[in-house]
């Protein structure tokens, strides 16, 4: 898959932007290179522990004026279970998950809004307050 633009959101509120390559949700760590838009630093081994979620994004800047949909588009036939994830800090995201088992380290959530800057989110189970199936 090559380099993927990634935003790491930590449980303590910190944010790091950079790139991942070959992310494997079955490992406790992954390769990450922090960046200011280009590959600036060397690769670091990052731990999943302490993270809230890993956002795989189209663009680092996103669009601050765009407000993601707050419901599902009934026209879209996306595979997966519809859910609303509420994090411990109160943030909520809406999306589709396949095989989410909160006993595991985390699970993938694909955004309900296909125009979102996120094309996928790896949610860290320990950072989740509630999951509501819709």
NUTI-471769 format. One record per residue: residue in three letters; residue number from 1; x, y, z of N, C-alpha, C in turn. Coordinates in nm, 3 decimals, padded with zeros to 5 digits, always signed. Atoms other than C-alpha are relative to their C-alpha. Layout:
BEGIN
NODE res   n      nx      ny      nz     cax     cay     caz      cx      cy      cz
NODE ALA NUM       X       Y       Z       X       Y       Z       X       Y       Z
...
***
This chain:
BEGIN
NODE res   n      nx      ny      nz     cax     cay     caz      cx      cy      cz
NODE UNK   1 +00.082 -00.120 +00.000 +00.000 +00.000 +00.000 +00.086 +00.126 +00.000
NODE UNK   2 -00.089 -00.115 +00.001 +00.299 +00.231 +00.044 -00.026 +00.092 +00.118
NODE UNK   3 +00.015 -00.098 -00.107 +00.307 +00.543 +00.257 -00.144 +00.049 +00.008
NODE UNK   4 +00.137 -00.046 -00.023 -00.023 +00.649 +00.411 +00.005 +00.120 +00.093
NODE UNK   5 +00.011 -00.118 -00.087 -00.096 +00.994 +00.551 -00.081 -00.040 +00.123
NODE UNK   6 +00.057 +00.047 -00.125 -00.180 +00.941 +00.915 +00.003 +00.109 +00.105
NODE UNK   7 +00.004 -00.090 -00.115 -00.290 +01.149 +01.211 -00.021 -00.086 +00.123
NODE UNK   8 +00.010 +00.074 -00.126 -00.226 +00.998 +01.553 -00.065 +00.091 +00.103
NODE UNK   9 +00.064 -00.073 -00.109 -00.460 +01.113 +01.828 +00.022 -00.081 +00.126
NODE UNK  10 -00.034 +00.066 -00.125 -00.340 +01.029 +02.176 -00.111 +00.020 +00.103
NODE UNK  11 +00.102 -00.008 -00.105 -00.562 +00.967 +02.479 +00.018 +00.127 +00.083
NODE UNK  12 -00.026 -00.121 -00.078 -00.397 +01.267 +02.650 -00.022 +00.129 -00.079
NODE UNK  13 +00.032 -00.118 +00.081 -00.500 +01.503 +02.365 +00.106 +00.038 -00.101
NODE UNK  14 -00.104 -00.032 +00.098 -00.170 +01.518 +02.177 -00.039 -00.050 -00.138
NODE UNK  15 +00.024 +00.037 +00.140 -00.176 +01.496 +01.797 +00.134 -00.001 -00.073
NODE UNK  16 -00.119 +00.006 +00.086 +00.099 +01.389 +01.556 -00.046 -00.031 -00.142
NODE UNK  17 +00.031 +00.024 +00.141 +00.083 +01.402 +01.178 +00.124 -00.058 -00.066
NODE UNK  18 -00.113 +00.060 +00.070 +00.296 +01.188 +00.953 -00.046 -00.111 -00.091
NODE UNK  19 +00.025 +00.109 +00.093 +00.312 +00.868 +00.755 +00.020 -00.135 +00.069
NODE UNK  20 -00.021 +00.138 -00.042 +00.275 +00.497 +00.824 +00.023 -00.082 -00.127
NODE UNK  21 -00.021 +00.092 +00.112 +00.373 +00.207 +00.608 -00.017 -00.141 +00.055
NODE UNK  22 +00.019 +00.138 -00.041 +00.245 -00.148 +00.646 -00.059 -00.015 +00.139
NODE UNK  23 +00.063 +00.010 -00.131 +00.029 -00.086 +00.954 -00.066 -00.137 +00.016
NODE UNK  24 +00.057 +00.132 -00.031 -00.069 -00.419 +01.113 -00.072 +00.009 +00.134
NODE UNK  25 +00.075 -00.014 -00.125 -00.349 -00.404 +01.374 +00.024 -00.112 +00.100
NODE UNK  26 -00.028 +00.112 -00.090 -00.231 -00.734 +01.522 +00.133 +00.017 +00.074
NODE UNK  27 -00.126 -00.027 -00.069 +00.099 -00.581 +01.637 -00.020 +00.112 +00.102
NODE UNK  28 +00.010 -00.101 -00.105 +00.146 -00.366 +01.949 +00.069 +00.131 -00.039
NODE UNK  29 -00.068 -00.121 +00.045 +00.358 -00.116 +01.754 -00.004 +00.008 -00.153
NODE UNK  30 +00.000 -00.021 +00.145 +00.392 +00.030 +01.405 +00.104 +00.107 -00.034
NODE UNK  31 -00.096 -00.099 +00.048 +00.632 +00.237 +01.196 -00.072 +00.130 -00.032
NODE UNK  32 +00.061 -00.132 +00.020 +00.557 +00.609 +01.189 +00.112 +00.101 -00.023
NODE UNK  33 -00.095 -00.107 +00.027 +00.741 +00.907 +01.046 -00.073 +00.133 +00.010
NODE UNK  34 +00.063 -00.130 -00.019 +00.637 +01.246 +01.180 +00.041 +00.092 -00.114
NODE UNK  35 -00.026 -00.083 +00.116 +00.615 +01.513 +00.915 -00.071 +00.134 +00.010
NODE UNK  36 +00.067 -00.130 +00.017 +00.529 +01.871 +00.836 -00.056 +00.008 -00.142
NODE UNK  37 +00.051 +00.005 +00.137 +00.389 +01.761 +00.499 +00.093 -00.073 -00.095
NODE UNK  38 -00.097 +00.077 +00.077 +00.703 +01.595 +00.369 +00.067 -00.098 +00.096
NODE UNK  39 -00.072 +00.094 -00.086 +00.914 +01.309 +00.498 +00.122 +00.073 +00.055
NODE UNK  40 -00.105 -00.084 -00.058 +01.131 +01.507 +00.737 +00.087 -00.075 +00.100
NODE UNK  41 -00.073 +00.069 -00.106 +01.234 +01.277 +01.020 +00.012 -00.148 -00.035
NODE UNK  42 -00.014 +00.143 +00.020 +01.338 +00.915 +01.046 -00.120 -00.077 +00.054
NODE UNK  43 +00.108 +00.087 -00.046 +01.106 +00.625 +01.115 +00.015 -00.025 +00.149
NODE UNK  44 +00.006 +00.032 -00.142 +01.002 +00.566 +01.476 -00.095 -00.118 +00.017
NODE UNK  45 +00.091 +00.108 -00.036 +00.841 +00.262 +01.630 -00.096 +00.057 +00.104
NODE UNK  46 +00.103 -00.057 -00.088 +00.515 +00.385 +01.787 -00.080 -00.114 +00.062
NODE UNK  47 +00.081 +00.098 -00.072 +00.317 +00.190 +02.046 -00.148 +00.037 -00.013
NODE UNK  48 +00.143 -00.026 +00.001 -00.061 +00.153 +02.022 -00.048 +00.047 +00.138
NODE UNK  49 +00.036 -00.039 -00.136 -00.079 +00.191 +02.399 +00.015 +00.151 +00.015
NODE UNK  50 -00.002 -00.145 -00.018 -00.163 +00.551 +02.487 -00.069 +00.075 -00.111
NODE UNK  51 +00.071 -00.065 +00.109 -00.335 +00.623 +02.157 -00.151 -00.008 +00.020
NODE UNK  52 +00.147 +00.000 +00.004 -00.702 +00.710 +02.115 -00.045 -00.063 -00.132
NODE UNK  53 +00.035 +00.051 +00.132 -00.719 +00.640 +01.743 +00.108 +00.042 -00.100
NODE UNK  54 -00.086 -00.032 +00.112 -00.520 +00.638 +01.422 -00.091 +00.034 -00.117
NODE UNK  55 +00.083 -00.045 +00.111 -00.682 +00.839 +01.145 +00.081 -00.008 -00.128
NODE UNK  56 -00.062 +00.010 +00.132 -00.584 +00.743 +00.791 -00.073 +00.103 -00.086
NODE UNK  57 +00.062 -00.119 +00.059 -00.645 +01.065 +00.598 +00.039 +00.022 -00.145
NODE UNK  58 -00.028 -00.039 +00.138 -00.661 +01.203 +00.246 +00.096 +00.118 -00.002
NODE UNK  59 -00.079 -00.123 -00.005 -00.500 +01.533 +00.347 +00.026 +00.037 +00.145
NODE UNK  60 -00.031 -00.038 -00.137 -00.322 +01.657 +00.660 -00.084 +00.118 +00.048
NODE UNK  61 +00.070 -00.122 -00.040 -00.502 +01.992 +00.661 -00.150 -00.024 +00.015
NODE UNK  62 +00.145 +00.019 -00.004 -00.853 +01.862 +00.597 -00.070 +00.128 -00.041
NODE UNK  63 +00.078 -00.119 +00.030 -01.129 +02.120 +00.560 -00.075 +00.036 +00.127
NODE UNK  64 +00.061 -00.037 -00.128 -01.216 +02.292 +00.887 -00.143 +00.052 -00.016
NODE UNK  65 +00.135 -00.049 +00.024 -01.532 +02.434 +00.727 -00.100 -00.114 -00.028
NODE UNK  66 +00.087 +00.113 +00.032 -01.667 +02.089 +00.637 -00.044 -00.069 +00.128
NODE UNK  67 +00.056 +00.069 -00.116 -01.896 +01.925 +00.893 -00.047 -00.138 -00.046
NODE UNK  68 +00.037 +00.137 +00.038 -01.915 +01.546 +00.860 -00.148 -00.026 +00.026
NODE UNK  69 +00.140 +00.039 -00.018 -02.262 +01.398 +00.819 -00.020 -00.062 +00.138
NODE UNK  70 +00.031 +00.053 -00.133 -02.427 +01.308 +01.147 -00.097 -00.118 -00.008
NODE UNK  71 +00.085 +00.118 +00.018 -02.633 +01.024 +00.999 +00.048 -00.075 -00.123
NODE UNK  72 -00.042 +00.083 +00.112 -02.602 +00.751 +00.740 -00.080 +00.033 -00.125
NODE UNK  73 +00.065 -00.018 +00.129 -02.679 +00.799 +00.372 -00.063 -00.133 -00.037
NODE UNK  74 +00.072 +00.125 +00.027 -02.945 +00.537 +00.303 +00.028 -00.055 -00.140
NODE UNK  75 -00.032 +00.042 +00.136 -02.836 +00.526 -00.063 +00.127 -00.083 -00.006
NODE UNK  76 -00.129 +00.069 -00.001 -02.489 +00.400 +00.024 -00.016 -00.142 +00.053
NODE UNK  77 +00.005 +00.141 -00.039 -02.459 +00.024 +00.042 +00.140 -00.044 +00.038
NODE UNK  78 -00.134 +00.032 -00.048 -02.141 -00.011 +00.244 -00.011 -00.120 +00.093
NODE UNK  79 +00.000 +00.120 -00.082 -02.061 -00.344 +00.402 +00.050 +00.035 +00.140
NODE UNK  80 -00.043 -00.019 -00.138 -02.027 -00.352 +00.779 -00.115 +00.041 +00.089
NODE UNK  81 +00.101 -00.033 -00.100 -02.214 -00.279 +01.095 +00.004 +00.150 +00.029
NODE UNK  82 +00.009 -00.143 -00.026 -02.336 +00.078 +01.144 +00.013 +00.025 +00.150
NODE UNK  83 -00.016 -00.029 -00.142 -02.222 +00.227 +01.471 +00.043 +00.143 +00.024
NODE UNK  84 -00.049 -00.128 -00.049 -02.156 +00.541 +01.666 +00.095 -00.033 +00.114
NODE UNK  85 -00.102 +00.023 -00.102 -01.836 +00.534 +01.870 +00.015 +00.129 +00.080
NODE UNK  86 -00.024 -00.113 -00.088 -01.806 +00.765 +02.169 +00.128 -00.030 +00.078
NODE UNK  87 -00.127 +00.015 -00.069 -01.454 +00.810 +02.303 -00.012 +00.050 +00.144
NODE UNK  88 -00.002 -00.042 -00.140 -01.367 +00.867 +02.668 -00.001 +00.152 +00.014
NODE UNK  89 -00.003 -00.146 -00.006 -01.310 +01.238 +02.588 -00.128 +00.064 -00.053
NODE UNK  90 +00.129 -00.051 +00.047 -01.666 +01.270 +02.449 -00.013 +00.011 -00.150
NODE UNK  91 +00.008 -00.007 +00.146 -01.577 +01.282 +02.079 -00.079 -00.119 -00.053
NODE UNK  92 +00.077 +00.107 +00.062 -01.814 +01.081 +01.861 +00.032 -00.007 -00.148
NODE UNK  93 -00.013 +00.020 +00.144 -01.763 +00.932 +01.518 -00.099 -00.107 -00.042
NODE UNK  94 +00.102 +00.087 +00.057 -02.009 +00.752 +01.297 +00.063 -00.076 -00.115
NODE UNK  95 -00.057 +00.075 +00.111 -01.915 +00.471 +01.064 -00.043 -00.144 -00.004
NODE UNK  96 +00.026 +00.141 +00.023 -01.911 +00.111 +00.955 +00.119 -00.080 +00.051
NODE UNK  97 -00.107 +00.086 -00.049 -01.712 -00.162 +01.126 -00.027 -00.142 -00.043
NODE UNK  98 +00.010 +00.142 +00.032 -01.642 -00.517 +01.024 +00.078 -00.072 +00.109
NODE UNK  99 -00.067 +00.081 -00.101 -01.565 -00.757 +01.306 +00.058 +00.079 +00.115
NODE UNK 100 -00.052 -00.074 -00.114 -01.528 -00.505 +01.586 -00.016 -00.084 +00.127
NODE UNK 101 -00.002 +00.076 -00.124 -01.434 -00.696 +01.897 +00.076 +00.086 +00.100
NODE UNK 102 -00.064 -00.095 -00.092 -01.365 -00.453 +02.181 +00.094 -00.069 +00.097
NODE UNK 103 -00.099 +00.071 -00.082 -01.168 -00.725 +02.361 +00.137 +00.004 -00.066
NODE UNK 104 -00.127 -00.012 +00.071 -00.900 -00.677 +02.096 +00.056 +00.140 +00.022
NODE UNK 105 -00.067 -00.130 -00.016 -00.657 -00.384 +02.091 -00.079 +00.111 -00.067
NODE UNK 106 +00.074 -00.102 +00.073 -00.869 -00.200 +01.837 -00.073 -00.059 -00.118
NODE UNK 107 +00.076 +00.044 +00.117 -01.085 -00.216 +01.528 -00.008 +00.115 -00.100
NODE UNK 108 +00.014 -00.100 +00.107 -01.129 -00.037 +01.195 -00.143 +00.051 -00.006
NODE UNK 109 +00.129 -00.065 +00.021 -01.412 +00.207 +01.149 +00.014 +00.082 -00.128
NODE UNK 110 -00.002 -00.073 +00.127 -01.489 +00.340 +00.802 -00.110 +00.105 +00.006
NODE UNK 111 +00.094 -00.110 -00.022 -01.661 +00.681 +00.799 -00.131 -00.015 -00.076
NODE UNK 112 +00.132 -00.001 +00.063 -02.032 +00.708 +00.724 -00.004 +00.103 -00.112
NODE UNK 113 -00.005 -00.107 +00.098 -01.957 +01.027 +00.531 +00.117 -00.024 -00.095
NODE UNK 114 -00.105 +00.030 +00.097 -01.767 +00.935 +00.217 +00.078 +00.123 -00.044
NODE UNK 115 -00.071 -00.123 +00.031 -01.668 +01.301 +00.174 +00.092 +00.042 +00.114
NODE UNK 116 -00.086 -00.028 -00.114 -01.488 +01.293 +00.508 +00.147 -00.002 -00.042
NODE UNK 117 -00.144 +00.004 +00.027 -01.114 +01.357 +00.512 +00.060 -00.135 +00.041
NODE UNK 118 -00.046 +00.132 -00.043 -01.076 +01.019 +00.683 -00.047 -00.107 -00.097
NODE UNK 119 +00.049 +00.115 +00.077 -01.081 +00.708 +00.470 -00.004 -00.124 +00.087
NODE UNK 120 +00.009 +00.108 -00.098 -01.043 +00.488 +00.775 +00.056 +00.046 +00.133
NODE UNK 121 -00.046 -00.032 -00.135 -00.991 +00.504 +01.150 +00.025 -00.132 +00.072
NODE UNK 122 -00.024 +00.115 -00.086 -00.826 +00.244 +01.370 -00.026 +00.049 +00.142
NODE UNK 123 +00.045 -00.042 -00.132 -01.007 +00.289 +01.701 +00.067 -00.089 +00.104
NODE UNK 124 -00.062 +00.075 -00.108 -00.816 +00.186 +02.014 -00.108 -00.030 +00.104
NODE UNK 125 +00.111 +00.042 -00.086 -01.058 -00.013 +02.231 +00.004 +00.063 +00.139
NODE UNK 126 -00.011 -00.058 -00.135 -00.924 +00.125 +02.563 -00.044 +00.146 +00.005
NODE UNK 127 +00.038 -00.141 +00.005 -01.014 +00.479 +02.449 -00.150 +00.019 -00.024
NODE UNK 128 +00.143 -00.007 +00.032 -01.381 +00.394 +02.383 -00.083 -00.002 +00.129
NODE UNK 129 +00.095 -00.005 -00.111 -01.651 +00.492 +02.631 -00.123 -00.084 -00.031
NODE UNK 130 +00.126 +00.067 +00.036 -01.948 +00.354 +02.438 -00.005 -00.026 -00.150
NODE UNK 131 +00.030 +00.030 +00.140 -02.046 +00.189 +02.112 -00.151 -00.022 -00.010
NODE UNK 132 +00.144 +00.013 +00.023 -02.401 +00.228 +01.989 -00.021 -00.050 -00.142
NODE UNK 133 +00.029 +00.056 +00.132 -02.517 +00.007 +01.702 -00.127 +00.062 -00.054
NODE UNK 134 +00.113 -00.073 +00.061 -02.752 +00.182 +01.462 -00.067 -00.081 -00.108
***
